[in-house]
Amino acid sequence: MDNTDKKIYNEEISSTSTEKEPMANDRGEPTASSNSSAKEFKSNIWVKDLREMMDADVYKKWICQAENCNIPVTITCSKCKMVRYCSDDCRQRDWFKKHAFECDELRNQIQTPT
């Protein structure tokens, strides 16, 4: 789809929706006004760029490890230093679901090289 086709497509979408702004930019990415906040939009684009630059194993290290979350990390577990999260909410939710059961084992793996 060339830029002209994308522009026509975006105009058709915006004319059929209650929003009058295009729902995607010229590269086909959703705009901040397409049912998401600007912060989520920027985060999604950043995550997309990360996926394209990194292999799967490296990518996983920089994305929140809580279930159903794909936001870039900002917090590391203070005990094991191996699991990373995007927020305290994700950290706490993951702690009670699974990380509490694996944290000590991960910490021991770091301290005892094989």
C-alpha positions as CSV (number, residue, x, y, z in Angstrom):
1,M,0.0,0.0,0.0
2,D,1.6,3.3,-1.1
3,N,1.2,6.6,0.8
4,T,-1.7,7.7,-1.4
5,D,-3.6,4.5,-0.6
6,K,-2.9,4.9,3.1
7,K,-4.1,8.4,3.1
8,I,-7.4,7.4,1.4
9,Y,-7.8,4.5,3.8
10,N,-7.3,6.8,6.8
11,E,-9.8,9.3,5.4
12,E,-12.4,6.5,4.9
13,I,-11.9,5.2,8.4
14,S,-12.1,8.7,10.0
15,S,-15.3,9.5,8.0
16,T,-17.0,6.4,9.2
17,S,-16.0,6.8,12.8
18,T,-17.0,9.4,15.4
19,E,-13.4,10.6,15.3
20,K,-12.4,13.1,12.6
21,E,-8.6,12.4,12.8
22,P,-6.9,9.6,11.0
23,M,-6.5,6.4,12.9
24,A,-3.1,5.6,11.5
25,N,-0.1,7.6,10.3
26,D,1.6,7.3,6.9
27,R,3.6,4.2,8.1
28,G,0.3,2.4,9.1
29,E,0.9,2.8,12.8
30,P,-2.0,3.8,15.0
31,T,-2.2,7.5,16.0
32,A,-2.4,8.6,19.7
33,S,-6.1,9.4,19.1
34,S,-7.1,5.9,18.1
35,N,-8.5,4.8,21.4
36,S,-5.3,4.9,23.4
37,S,-3.4,7.5,25.4
38,A,-0.3,9.2,24.0
39,K,1.8,7.4,26.6
40,E,0.5,4.0,25.5
41,F,1.0,4.9,21.9
42,K,4.7,5.9,22.5
43,S,5.3,2.8,24.5
44,N,3.8,0.5,21.8
45,I,5.9,2.1,19.1
46,W,9.0,1.8,21.3
47,V,8.2,-1.9,21.9
48,K,7.7,-2.5,18.2
49,D,11.1,-0.9,17.5
50,L,12.8,-3.0,20.1
51,R,11.3,-6.2,18.6
52,E,12.7,-5.3,15.2
53,M,16.2,-4.6,16.6
54,M,16.7,-7.5,19.0
55,D,16.5,-11.2,19.0
56,A,13.7,-12.8,21.1
57,D,15.9,-13.7,24.1
58,V,17.4,-10.2,24.4
59,Y,14.0,-8.6,23.8
60,K,12.4,-10.5,26.7
61,K,15.0,-9.0,29.1
62,W,13.8,-5.5,28.4
63,I,10.0,-6.0,28.5
64,C,8.0,-6.4,31.7
65,Q,7.9,-10.0,32.8
66,A,4.5,-9.8,34.5
67,E,1.8,-11.8,32.8
68,N,0.1,-10.1,29.9
69,C,2.3,-7.0,30.0
70,N,4.6,-5.8,27.2
71,I,5.7,-2.5,28.5
72,P,9.4,-1.6,28.7
73,V,11.0,-2.2,32.1
74,T,12.0,0.3,34.7
75,I,12.2,-1.8,37.9
76,T,14.3,-4.9,38.7
77,C,13.5,-7.3,41.6
78,S,15.7,-6.2,44.5
79,K,16.2,-9.8,45.7
80,C,17.2,-11.8,42.7
81,K,18.1,-8.9,40.3
82,M,17.0,-11.1,37.4
83,V,13.3,-10.3,36.9
84,R,12.2,-6.9,35.5
85,Y,9.0,-5.0,35.6
86,C,7.4,-1.9,34.2
87,S,5.8,-0.7,37.5
88,D,5.3,-1.5,41.1
89,D,1.8,-2.7,40.3
90,C,3.2,-5.4,37.9
91,R,5.9,-6.3,40.3
92,Q,3.5,-6.9,43.2
93,R,1.0,-8.7,41.0
94,D,3.7,-11.0,39.7
95,W,5.2,-11.6,43.1
96,F,2.0,-13.1,44.4
97,K,1.2,-15.1,41.3
98,K,4.6,-16.7,40.6
99,H,7.8,-14.8,41.4
100,A,7.7,-15.4,45.2
101,F,8.1,-19.1,44.4
102,E,11.1,-18.7,42.1
103,C,12.9,-15.7,43.4
104,D,15.2,-17.5,45.9
105,E,16.1,-20.1,43.4
106,L,17.0,-17.5,40.8
107,R,19.1,-15.6,43.4
108,N,21.0,-18.8,44.3
109,Q,21.7,-19.4,40.6
110,I,23.5,-16.1,40.5
111,Q,25.5,-16.7,43.7
112,T,26.5,-20.2,42.8
113,P,28.0,-20.3,39.3
114,T,27.8,-23.6,37.5
